[in-house]
């Protein structure tokens, strides 16, 4: 069994956390339990306001001016909570929009600086980097001018290969036509 001291501590911590949640946060969508004269009313602040206004109308119809005033005061309490939460949300939204505008301006400023640096670099580059300057297609050097370079086999123009000519083939020796009855001739002896 818990002692009364530990129960009171937990109850106090609960009350403190409820009080902290009332400032800002998500009050608009948060569900509250309201203990009014007719019992508990549960819902979001807007639902509780509507319920107390309805109870105030019912009390007015029954000519209970004290109950009407009581219900209207309860409704007004939640209306103030809701309007305060809405005001804080609007302030946060405005602050966030201001910060977003500042960030966007900073990004725009950085982009402009980057473009200006690139333009300055591009304007200075041709004077300092001859590789970026336009190059001629062919460099012609006069034959009489001595360049002072040593000629190497690689720098010499390659000789054109000689066209290969074929030797004509020797004709095949023709064999004499053989008669049907003739025998091949014997080679003559050299004298």
N, CA and C atoms as a LAMMPS dump frame, in Angstrom:
ITEM: TIMESTEP
0
ITEM: NUMBER OF ATOMS
573
ITEM: BOX BOUNDS ff ff ff
-5.0000000000000000e+02 5.0000000000000000e+02
-5.0000000000000000e+02 5.0000000000000000e+02
-5.0000000000000000e+02 5.0000000000000000e+02
ITEM: ATOMS id mol type element x y z
1 1 1 N 0.838 -1.168 0
2 1 2 C 0 0 0
3 1 3 C 0.892 1.243 0
4 2 1 N 0.51 2.222 -0.831
5 2 2 C 1.297 3.444 -0.923
6 2 3 C 0.979 4.358 0.238
7 3 1 N 1.979 5.066 0.656
8 3 2 C 1.742 6.024 1.738
9 3 3 C 1.059 7.26 1.164
10 4 1 N 0.399 8.026 2.014
11 4 2 C -0.298 9.234 1.563
12 4 3 C 0.703 10.266 1.037
13 5 1 N 1.915 10.2 1.563
14 5 2 C 2.932 11.149 1.12
15 5 3 C 3.298 10.917 -0.347
16 6 1 N 3.496 9.651 -0.761
17 6 2 C 3.849 9.374 -2.155
18 6 3 C 2.675 9.692 -3.076
19 7 1 N 1.433 9.483 -2.609
20 7 2 C 0.28 9.816 -3.433
21 7 3 C 0.187 11.317 -3.66
22 8 1 N 0.453 12.082 -2.623
23 8 2 C 0.353 13.535 -2.779
24 8 3 C 1.444 14.045 -3.72
25 9 1 N 2.615 13.419 -3.667
26 9 2 C 3.687 13.82 -4.589
27 9 3 C 3.283 13.557 -6.027
28 10 1 N 2.756 12.367 -6.283
29 10 2 C 2.384 12.044 -7.664
30 10 3 C 1.239 12.936 -8.124
31 11 1 N 0.314 13.267 -7.219
32 11 2 C -0.779 14.158 -7.579
33 11 3 C -0.246 15.551 -7.905
34 12 1 N 0.716 16.045 -7.105
35 12 2 C 1.296 17.365 -7.359
36 12 3 C 2.063 17.385 -8.671
37 13 1 N 2.784 16.325 -8.957
38 13 2 C 3.546 16.305 -10.214
39 13 3 C 2.594 16.275 -11.405
40 14 1 N 1.441 15.61 -11.242
41 14 2 C 0.46 15.592 -12.315
42 14 3 C -0.097 16.992 -12.539
43 15 1 N -0.389 17.692 -11.462
44 15 2 C -0.921 19.052 -11.585
45 15 3 C 0.087 19.977 -12.249
46 16 1 N 1.345 19.837 -11.885
47 16 2 C 2.374 20.673 -12.496
48 16 3 C 2.482 20.39 -13.981
49 17 1 N 2.424 19.122 -14.363
50 17 2 C 2.552 18.809 -15.789
51 17 3 C 1.344 19.325 -16.56
52 18 1 N 0.144 19.3 -15.95
53 18 2 C -1.024 19.84 -16.637
54 18 3 C -0.911 21.345 -16.809
55 19 1 N -0.407 22.015 -15.79
56 19 2 C -0.245 23.462 -15.907
57 19 3 C 0.777 23.83 -16.964
58 20 1 N 1.839 23.042 -17.087
59 20 2 C 2.857 23.322 -18.102
60 20 3 C 2.32 23.092 -19.498
61 21 1 N 1.417 22.141 -19.648
62 21 2 C 0.892 21.839 -20.977
63 21 3 C -0.078 22.902 -21.465
64 22 1 N -0.625 23.707 -20.558
65 22 2 C -1.589 24.716 -20.978
66 22 3 C -0.941 25.838 -21.771
67 23 1 N 0.337 26.086 -21.578
68 23 2 C 0.985 27.17 -22.307
69 23 3 C 1.483 26.644 -23.646
70 24 1 N 0.936 27.219 -24.72
71 24 2 C 1.379 26.837 -26.059
72 24 3 C 1.066 25.389 -26.345
73 25 1 N 2.008 24.718 -26.941
74 25 2 C 1.837 23.302 -27.244
75 25 3 C 0.701 23.08 -28.224
76 26 1 N 0.071 21.945 -28.085
77 26 2 C -0.998 21.579 -28.993
78 26 3 C -2.343 21.696 -28.289
79 27 1 N -2.646 22.862 -27.724
80 27 2 C -3.869 23.079 -26.961
81 27 3 C -5.092 22.975 -27.872
82 28 1 N -4.961 23.371 -29.105
83 28 2 C -6.105 23.41 -30.011
84 28 3 C -6.695 22.017 -30.194
85 29 1 N -5.858 20.998 -30.303
86 29 2 C -6.348 19.639 -30.542
87 29 3 C -6.337 18.766 -29.296
88 30 1 N -5.885 19.309 -28.188
89 30 2 C -5.783 18.524 -26.973
90 30 3 C -7.155 18.294 -26.355
91 31 1 N -7.35 17.134 -25.744
92 31 2 C -8.625 16.806 -25.102
93 31 3 C -8.532 17.15 -23.624
94 32 1 N -9.517 17.911 -23.148
95 32 2 C -9.581 18.335 -21.75
96 32 3 C -10.777 17.686 -21.067
97 33 1 N -10.665 17.533 -19.747
98 33 2 C -11.789 17.14 -18.897
99 33 3 C -12.148 18.365 -18.077
100 34 1 N -13.324 18.927 -18.301
101 34 2 C -13.753 20.113 -17.569
102 34 3 C -14.82 19.718 -16.564
103 35 1 N -14.59 20.096 -15.324
104 35 2 C -15.589 19.816 -14.279
105 35 3 C -16.45 21.055 -14.108
106 36 1 N -17.617 21.017 -14.703
107 36 2 C -18.541 22.15 -14.623
108 36 3 C -19.652 21.865 -13.622
109 37 1 N -20.6 22.766 -13.521
110 37 2 C -21.7 22.589 -12.565
111 37 3 C -22.601 21.408 -12.901
112 38 1 N -22.653 21 -14.134
113 38 2 C -23.509 19.882 -14.54
114 38 3 C -22.739 18.567 -14.601
115 39 1 N -21.508 18.55 -14.201
116 39 2 C -20.689 17.346 -14.277
117 39 3 C -19.511 17.584 -15.207
118 40 1 N -18.854 16.487 -15.612
119 40 2 C -17.667 16.624 -16.463
120 40 3 C -18.055 16.82 -17.923
121 41 1 N -17.294 17.667 -18.554
122 41 2 C -17.42 17.877 -19.995
123 41 3 C -16.048 17.567 -20.581
124 42 1 N -16.026 16.681 -21.586
125 42 2 C -14.755 16.226 -22.149
126 42 3 C -14.702 16.59 -23.627
127 43 1 N -13.509 17.049 -24.071
128 43 2 C -13.327 17.352 -25.489
129 43 3 C -12.226 18.37 -25.708
130 44 1 N -12.079 18.768 -26.961
131 44 2 C -11.116 19.818 -27.302
132 44 3 C -11.68 21.141 -26.805
133 45 1 N -10.858 22.18 -26.697
134 45 2 C -11.392 23.465 -26.219
135 45 3 C -12.608 23.938 -27.013
136 46 1 N -12.575 23.792 -28.317
137 46 2 C -13.722 24.242 -29.12
138 46 3 C -14.968 23.423 -28.805
139 47 1 N -14.82 22.114 -28.614
140 47 2 C -15.971 21.268 -28.273
141 47 3 C -16.524 21.635 -26.89
142 48 1 N -15.626 21.927 -25.94
143 48 2 C -16.063 22.305 -24.591
144 48 3 C -16.786 23.648 -24.633
145 49 1 N -16.275 24.605 -25.413
146 49 2 C -16.926 25.913 -25.556
147 49 3 C -18.341 25.725 -26.101
148 50 1 N -18.453 24.907 -27.156
149 50 2 C -19.767 24.668 -27.757
150 50 3 C -20.726 24.02 -26.748
151 51 1 N -20.216 23.059 -25.981
152 51 2 C -21.064 22.368 -24.993
153 51 3 C -21.536 23.343 -23.901
154 52 1 N -20.644 24.189 -23.372
155 52 2 C -21.046 25.145 -22.336
156 52 3 C -22.004 26.196 -22.903
157 53 1 N -21.81 26.61 -24.137
158 53 2 C -22.755 27.562 -24.75
159 53 3 C -24.139 26.929 -24.889
160 54 1 N -24.161 25.646 -25.261
161 54 2 C -25.444 24.94 -25.359
162 54 3 C -26.101 24.833 -23.975
163 55 1 N -25.324 24.509 -22.948
164 55 2 C -25.863 24.423 -21.587
165 55 3 C -26.364 25.796 -21.122
166 56 1 N -25.646 26.881 -21.531
167 56 2 C -26.08 28.232 -21.166
168 56 3 C -27.412 28.55 -21.845
169 57 1 N -27.604 28.157 -23.102
170 57 2 C -28.872 28.391 -23.794
171 57 3 C -30.009 27.627 -23.113
172 58 1 N -29.727 26.37 -22.741
173 58 2 C -30.746 25.56 -22.057
174 58 3 C -31.122 26.195 -20.714
175 59 1 N -30.109 26.696 -19.974
176 59 2 C -30.383 27.334 -18.68
177 59 3 C -31.176 28.623 -18.876
178 60 1 N -30.901 29.329 -19.967
179 60 2 C -31.646 30.563 -20.266
180 60 3 C -33.118 30.247 -20.547
181 61 1 N -33.34 29.151 -21.283
182 61 2 C -34.716 28.754 -21.578
183 61 3 C -35.477 28.361 -20.312
184 62 1 N -34.746 27.854 -19.325
185 62 2 C -35.406 27.472 -18.058
186 62 3 C -35.359 28.612 -17.037
187 63 1 N -34.978 29.805 -17.504
188 63 2 C -34.929 31.021 -16.672
189 63 3 C -34.035 30.874 -15.436
190 64 1 N -32.893 30.192 -15.587
191 64 2 C -31.929 30.049 -14.487
192 64 3 C -30.743 30.96 -14.812
193 65 1 N -30.849 32.223 -14.359
194 65 2 C -29.816 33.209 -14.71
195 65 3 C -28.468 32.88 -14.081
196 66 1 N -28.459 32.292 -12.914
197 66 2 C -27.199 31.945 -12.244
198 66 3 C -26.474 30.865 -13.047
199 67 1 N -27.18 29.837 -13.487
200 67 2 C -26.57 28.763 -14.283
201 67 3 C -26.083 29.303 -15.624
202 68 1 N -26.855 30.222 -16.234
203 68 2 C -26.442 30.82 -17.515
204 68 3 C -25.093 31.502 -17.333
205 69 1 N -24.971 32.32 -16.297
206 69 2 C -23.717 33.036 -16.046
207 69 3 C -22.568 32.055 -15.786
208 70 1 N -22.838 31.02 -15.015
209 70 2 C -21.811 30.028 -14.695
210 70 3 C -21.316 29.329 -15.966
211 71 1 N -22.25 28.877 -16.821
212 71 2 C -21.854 28.188 -18.062
213 71 3 C -21.099 29.137 -19
214 72 1 N -21.525 30.389 -19.045
215 72 2 C -20.837 31.357 -19.907
216 72 3 C -19.41 31.623 -19.413
217 73 1 N -19.23 31.648 -18.087
218 73 2 C -17.879 31.841 -17.552
219 73 3 C -16.98 30.65 -17.881
220 74 1 N -17.538 29.445 -17.768
221 74 2 C -16.744 28.258 -18.14
222 74 3 C -16.377 28.318 -19.634
223 75 1 N -17.34 28.656 -20.469
224 75 2 C -17.081 28.762 -21.912
225 75 3 C -16.023 29.827 -22.182
226 76 1 N -16.114 30.955 -21.478
227 76 2 C -15.156 32.044 -21.67
228 76 3 C -13.742 31.611 -21.289
229 77 1 N -13.619 30.81 -20.234
230 77 2 C -12.3 30.315 -19.826
231 77 3 C -11.639 29.531 -20.965
232 78 1 N -12.388 28.608 -21.553
233 78 2 C -11.813 27.812 -22.648
234 78 3 C -11.627 28.644 -23.905
235 79 1 N -12.471 29.647 -24.086
236 79 2 C -12.292 30.546 -25.23
237 79 3 C -10.987 31.319 -25.099
238 80 1 N -10.682 31.772 -23.879
239 80 2 C -9.405 32.466 -23.654
240 80 3 C -8.223 31.535 -23.881
241 81 1 N -8.329 30.302 -23.374
242 81 2 C -7.237 29.328 -23.609
243 81 3 C -7.02 29.118 -25.1
244 82 1 N -8.123 28.952 -25.829
245 82 2 C -8.035 28.699 -27.264
246 82 3 C -7.445 29.896 -28.004
247 83 1 N -7.897 31.118 -27.646
248 83 2 C -7.373 32.297 -28.342
249 83 3 C -5.9 32.529 -27.998
250 84 1 N -5.498 32.242 -26.762
251 84 2 C -4.081 32.37 -26.38
252 84 3 C -3.219 31.374 -27.153
253 85 1 N -3.709 30.14 -27.241
254 85 2 C -2.957 29.126 -27.994
255 85 3 C -2.865 29.511 -29.466
256 86 1 N -3.957 30.045 -30.018
257 86 2 C -3.957 30.472 -31.417
258 86 3 C -2.981 31.618 -31.63
259 87 1 N -2.963 32.562 -30.683
260 87 2 C -2.037 33.698 -30.777
261 87 3 C -0.585 33.22 -30.749
262 88 1 N -0.285 32.284 -29.835
263 88 2 C 1.081 31.746 -29.756
264 88 3 C 1.453 30.996 -31.029
265 89 1 N 0.501 30.262 -31.587
266 89 2 C 0.785 29.543 -32.84
267 89 3 C 1.064 30.538 -33.959
268 90 1 N 0.295 31.627 -34.007
269 90 2 C 0.519 32.65 -35.029
270 90 3 C 1.892 33.296 -34.867
271 91 1 N 2.275 33.576 -33.627
272 91 2 C 3.601 34.158 -33.381
273 91 3 C 4.703 33.207 -33.825
274 92 1 N 4.548 31.918 -33.489
275 92 2 C 5.563 30.94 -33.913
276 92 3 C 5.624 30.845 -35.432
277 93 1 N 4.456 30.864 -36.084
278 93 2 C 4.425 30.785 -37.543
279 93 3 C 5.112 32.006 -38.16
280 94 1 N 4.812 33.213 -37.612
281 94 2 C 5.449 34.426 -38.118
282 94 3 C 6.959 34.388 -37.912
283 95 1 N 7.386 33.908 -36.745
284 95 2 C 8.822 33.807 -36.465
285 95 3 C 9.484 32.823 -37.427
286 96 1 N 8.808 31.722 -37.665
287 96 2 C 9.368 30.723 -38.577
288 96 3 C 9.435 31.271 -40.002
289 97 1 N 8.391 31.996 -40.421
290 97 2 C 8.414 32.602 -41.756
291 97 3 C 9.534 33.634 -41.862
292 98 1 N 9.738 34.417 -40.799
293 98 2 C 10.822 35.411 -40.802
294 98 3 C 12.178 34.725 -40.933
295 99 1 N 12.359 33.635 -40.16
296 99 2 C 13.619 32.892 -40.246
297 99 3 C 13.802 32.291 -41.635
298 100 1 N 12.723 31.779 -42.219
299 100 2 C 12.816 31.214 -43.573
300 100 3 C 13.191 32.29 -44.588
301 101 1 N 12.594 33.483 -44.449
302 101 2 C 12.955 34.576 -45.363
303 101 3 C 14.422 34.939 -45.214
304 102 1 N 14.902 35.016 -43.961
305 102 2 C 16.318 35.345 -43.736
306 102 3 C 17.224 34.284 -44.334
307 103 1 N 16.87 33.012 -44.149
308 103 2 C 17.686 31.932 -44.738
309 103 3 C 17.69 32.018 -46.259
310 104 1 N 16.508 32.314 -46.836
311 104 2 C 16.433 32.421 -48.296
312 104 3 C 17.269 33.601 -48.785
313 105 1 N 17.221 34.736 -48.073
314 105 2 C 18.037 35.882 -48.458
315 105 3 C 19.516 35.546 -48.369
316 106 1 N 19.9 34.807 -47.333
317 106 2 C 21.298 34.39 -47.181
318 106 3 C 21.71 33.48 -48.341
319 107 1 N 20.831 32.535 -48.703
320 107 2 C 21.141 31.642 -49.838
321 107 3 C 21.244 32.434 -51.133
322 108 1 N 20.323 33.398 -51.33
323 108 2 C 20.383 34.23 -52.532
324 108 3 C 21.675 35.037 -52.572
325 109 1 N 22.059 35.601 -51.417
326 109 2 C 23.29 36.384 -51.336
327 109 3 C 24.502 35.503 -51.652
328 110 1 N 24.531 34.292 -51.091
329 110 2 C 25.633 33.365 -51.366
330 110 3 C 25.685 33.014 -52.853
331 111 1 N 24.515 32.802 -53.458
332 111 2 C 24.463 32.462 -54.88
333 111 3 C 24.997 33.62 -55.716
334 112 1 N 24.58 34.857 -55.386
335 112 2 C 25.088 36.018 -56.131
336 112 3 C 26.601 36.137 -55.986
337 113 1 N 27.123 35.948 -54.764
338 113 2 C 28.562 36.015 -54.541
339 113 3 C 29.295 34.954 -55.355
340 114 1 N 28.731 33.755 -55.385
341 114 2 C 29.352 32.657 -56.125
342 114 3 C 29.392 32.98 -57.625
343 115 1 N 28.288 33.534 -58.148
344 115 2 C 28.243 33.888 -59.573
345 115 3 C 29.24 35 -59.867
346 116 1 N 29.314 35.994 -58.993
347 116 2 C 30.274 37.085 -59.2
348 116 3 C 31.705 36.572 -59.185
349 117 1 N 32.022 35.66 -58.256
350 117 2 C 33.379 35.084 -58.216
351 117 3 C 33.683 34.336 -59.505
352 118 1 N 32.696 33.567 -59.991
353 118 2 C 32.911 32.815 -61.228
354 118 3 C 33.121 33.762 -62.399
355 119 1 N 32.354 34.849 -62.439
356 119 2 C 32.519 35.816 -63.53
357 119 3 C 33.882 36.493 -63.454
358 120 1 N 34.305 36.879 -62.239
359 120 2 C 35.629 37.489 -62.101
360 120 3 C 36.719 36.508 -62.519
361 121 1 N 36.569 35.264 -62.114
362 121 2 C 37.563 34.255 -62.463
363 121 3 C 37.578 34.026 -63.972
364 122 1 N 36.404 33.998 -64.588
365 122 2 C 36.333 33.791 -66.035
366 122 3 C 36.934 34.979 -66.782
367 123 1 N 36.738 36.194 -66.255
368 123 2 C 37.3 37.381 -66.909
369 123 3 C 38.822 37.414 -66.78
370 124 1 N 39.353 36.927 -65.673
371 124 2 C 40.799 36.95 -65.456
372 124 3 C 41.489 35.735 -66.07
373 125 1 N 40.791 34.686 -66.333
374 125 2 C 41.391 33.436 -66.791
375 125 3 C 42.08 33.543 -68.151
376 126 1 N 41.521 34.177 -69.193
377 126 2 C 42.208 34.184 -70.491
378 126 3 C 43.569 34.867 -70.442
379 127 1 N 43.726 35.897 -69.645
380 127 2 C 45.004 36.588 -69.582
381 127 3 C 46.05 35.734 -68.871
382 128 1 N 45.655 34.941 -67.924
383 128 2 C 46.628 34.186 -67.157
384 128 3 C 46.805 32.758 -67.648
385 129 1 N 45.865 32.233 -68.393
386 129 2 C 45.944 30.839 -68.828
387 129 3 C 45.949 30.776 -70.353
388 130 1 N 47.131 30.607 -70.97
389 130 2 C 47.182 30.582 -72.438
390 130 3 C 46.452 29.381 -73.035
391 131 1 N 46.218 28.349 -72.26
392 131 2 C 45.509 27.184 -72.8
393 131 3 C 44.069 27.526 -73.132
394 132 1 N 43.5 28.531 -72.466
395 132 2 C 42.125 28.921 -72.742
396 132 3 C 42.021 29.869 -73.935
397 133 1 N 43.148 30.44 -74.384
398 133 2 C 43.142 31.356 -75.518
399 133 3 C 42.897 30.573 -76.801
400 134 1 N 42.353 31.209 -77.834
401 134 2 C 42.139 30.495 -79.099
402 134 3 C 43.475 30.058 -79.7
403 135 1 N 43.516 28.848 -80.175
404 135 2 C 44.741 28.279 -80.735
405 135 3 C 44.609 28.18 -82.252
406 136 1 N 45.72 28.457 -82.985
407 136 2 C 45.664 28.298 -84.448
408 136 3 C 45.615 26.816 -84.799
409 137 1 N 45.034 26.544 -85.967
410 137 2 C 44.927 25.15 -86.397
411 137 3 C 46.288 24.591 -86.793
412 138 1 N 47.065 25.366 -87.577
413 138 2 C 48.359 24.892 -88.061
414 138 3 C 49.394 25.988 -87.8
415 139 1 N 50.535 25.58 -87.309
416 139 2 C 51.61 26.532 -87.096
417 139 3 C 52.59 26.351 -88.246
418 140 1 N 52.769 27.413 -89.016
419 140 2 C 53.686 27.336 -90.151
420 140 3 C 54.998 28.004 -89.757
421 141 1 N 56.094 27.283 -89.935
422 141 2 C 57.403 27.868 -89.652
423 141 3 C 58.156 27.989 -90.961
424 142 1 N 58.767 29.118 -91.212
425 142 2 C 59.558 29.255 -92.447
426 142 3 C 60.77 28.32 -92.402
427 143 1 N 61.129 27.798 -93.57
428 143 2 C 62.23 26.845 -93.659
429 143 3 C 63.56 27.508 -93.306
430 144 1 N 63.692 28.789 -93.595
431 144 2 C 64.954 29.478 -93.359
432 144 3 C 65.159 29.764 -91.87
433 145 1 N 64.095 29.772 -91.111
434 145 2 C 64.228 30.116 -89.693
435 145 3 C 64.722 28.902 -88.92
436 146 1 N 65.746 29.13 -88.122
437 146 2 C 66.286 28.048 -87.297
438 146 3 C 65.582 28.084 -85.954
439 147 1 N 64.925 27.02 -85.615
440 147 2 C 64.185 26.99 -84.359
441 147 3 C 65.079 26.599 -83.205
442 148 1 N 66.221 26.041 -83.467
443 148 2 C 67.129 25.636 -82.411
444 148 3 C 66.758 24.284 -81.826
445 149 1 N 65.846 23.62 -82.449
446 149 2 C 65.439 22.317 -81.944
447 149 3 C 66.286 21.228 -82.572
448 150 1 N 66.527 20.194 -81.847
449 150 2 C 67.273 19.051 -82.349
450 150 3 C 66.293 18.139 -83.057
451 151 1 N 66.689 17.712 -84.24
452 151 2 C 65.796 16.825 -84.985
453 151 3 C 65.994 15.397 -84.505
454 152 1 N 64.893 14.768 -84.273
455 152 2 C 64.904 13.368 -83.84
456 152 3 C 64.185 12.551 -84.888
457 153 1 N 64.377 11.248 -84.859
458 153 2 C 63.677 10.423 -85.865
459 153 3 C 62.15 10.584 -85.778
460 154 1 N 61.65 10.85 -84.591
461 154 2 C 60.205 11.007 -84.463
462 154 3 C 59.723 12.292 -85.121
463 155 1 N 60.601 13.321 -85.164
464 155 2 C 60.184 14.59 -85.741
465 155 3 C 60.316 14.593 -87.263
466 156 1 N 61.021 13.634 -87.83
467 156 2 C 61.174 13.548 -89.276
468 156 3 C 59.874 13.054 -89.901
469 157 1 N 59.531 13.574 -91.064
470 157 2 C 58.327 13.046 -91.718
471 157 3 C 58.567 11.596 -92.125
472 158 1 N 57.571 10.818 -91.957
473 158 2 C 57.712 9.399 -92.306
474 158 3 C 57.707 9.255 -93.812
475 159 1 N 58.655 8.467 -94.344
476 159 2 C 58.657 8.267 -95.8
477 159 3 C 57.436 7.439 -96.196
478 160 1 N 56.944 7.76 -97.373
479 160 2 C 55.793 7.008 -97.853
480 160 3 C 56.28 5.634 -98.277
481 161 1 N 55.54 4.625 -97.958
482 161 2 C 55.969 3.284 -98.377
483 161 3 C 55.875 3.162 -99.894
484 162 1 N 56.855 2.436 -100.445
485 162 2 C 56.86 2.217 -101.89
486 162 3 C 55.748 1.242 -102.231
487 163 1 N 55.097 1.526 -103.324
488 163 2 C 54.046 0.577 -103.696
489 163 3 C 54.688 -0.75 -104.1
490 164 1 N 54.107 -1.79 -103.68
491 164 2 C 54.653 -3.117 -104.01
492 164 3 C 54.177 -3.523 -105.398
493 165 1 N 55.134 -3.924 -106.175
494 165 2 C 54.77 -4.409 -107.511
495 165 3 C 55.007 -5.901 -107.522
496 166 1 N 54.165 -6.582 -108.203
497 166 2 C 54.311 -8.033 -108.291
498 166 3 C 55.067 -8.398 -109.55
499 167 1 N 55.844 -9.377 -109.351
500 167 2 C 56.517 -9.911 -110.528
501 167 3 C 55.497 -10.734 -111.293
502 168 1 N 55.578 -10.649 -112.612
503 168 2 C 54.632 -11.473 -113.371
504 168 3 C 55.006 -12.947 -113.191
505 169 1 N 54.022 -13.735 -113.121
506 169 2 C 54.262 -15.166 -112.959
507 169 3 C 54.776 -15.765 -114.254
508 170 1 N 55.606 -16.734 -114.017
509 170 2 C 56.091 -17.465 -115.2
510 170 3 C 54.961 -18.368 -115.681
511 171 1 N 54.77 -18.394 -116.967
512 171 2 C 53.67 -19.236 -117.455
513 171 3 C 53.957 -20.707 -117.163
514 172 1 N 52.917 -21.449 -116.992
515 172 2 C 53.071 -22.882 -116.756
516 172 3 C 53.55 -23.535 -118.038
517 173 1 N 54.471 -24.483 -117.878
518 173 2 C 54.899 -25.173 -119.121
519 173 3 C 53.715 -25.941 -119.701
520 174 1 N 53.563 -25.773 -120.983
521 174 2 C 52.464 -26.457 -121.634
522 174 3 C 52.888 -27.87 -122.008
523 175 1 N 52.041 -28.74 -121.749
524 175 2 C 52.325 -30.142 -122.11
525 175 3 C 51.744 -30.388 -123.5
526 176 1 N 52.533 -31.111 -124.34
527 176 2 C 52.012 -31.399 -125.687
528 176 3 C 50.788 -32.318 -125.588
529 177 1 N 49.961 -32.158 -126.519
530 177 2 C 48.766 -32.987 -126.538
531 177 3 C 49.164 -34.404 -126.883
532 178 1 N 48.678 -35.323 -126.194
533 178 2 C 49.044 -36.729 -126.408
534 178 3 C 48.05 -37.364 -127.349
535 179 1 N 48.655 -38.044 -128.325
536 179 2 C 47.791 -38.801 -129.23
537 179 3 C 47.476 -40.12 -128.558
538 180 1 N 46.454 -40.705 -129.002
539 180 2 C 46.006 -41.927 -128.359
540 180 3 C 46.988 -43.052 -128.579
541 181 1 N 47.601 -43.128 -129.702
542 181 2 C 48.497 -44.242 -129.973
543 181 3 C 49.942 -43.906 -129.722
544 182 1 N 50.258 -42.722 -129.525
545 182 2 C 51.674 -42.343 -129.379
546 182 3 C 52.104 -42.559 -127.954
547 183 1 N 53.309 -42.969 -127.878
548 183 2 C 53.917 -43.137 -126.563
549 183 3 C 54.685 -41.886 -126.264
550 184 1 N 54.893 -41.62 -125.093
551 184 2 C 55.633 -40.399 -124.763
552 184 3 C 57.053 -40.507 -125.309
553 185 1 N 57.549 -39.398 -125.714
554 185 2 C 58.882 -39.378 -126.309
555 185 3 C 59.901 -39.436 -125.188
556 186 1 N 60.954 -40.093 -125.576
557 186 2 C 62.059 -40.174 -124.608
558 186 3 C 62.936 -38.983 -124.81
559 187 1 N 63.465 -38.479 -123.762
560 187 2 C 64.335 -37.329 -123.926
561 187 3 C 65.585 -37.699 -124.708
562 188 1 N 66.005 -36.779 -125.49
563 188 2 C 67.176 -37.052 -126.338
564 188 3 C 68.41 -36.945 -125.487
565 189 1 N 69.333 -37.748 -125.912
566 189 2 C 70.591 -37.73 -125.184
567 189 3 C 71.438 -36.622 -125.71
568 190 1 N 72.093 -36.05 -124.875
569 190 2 C 72.943 -34.942 -125.302
570 190 3 C 74.184 -35.484 -125.921
571 191 1 N 74.625 -34.884 -126.93
572 191 2 C 75.756 -35.388 -127.678
573 191 3 C 77.027 -34.939 -127.149
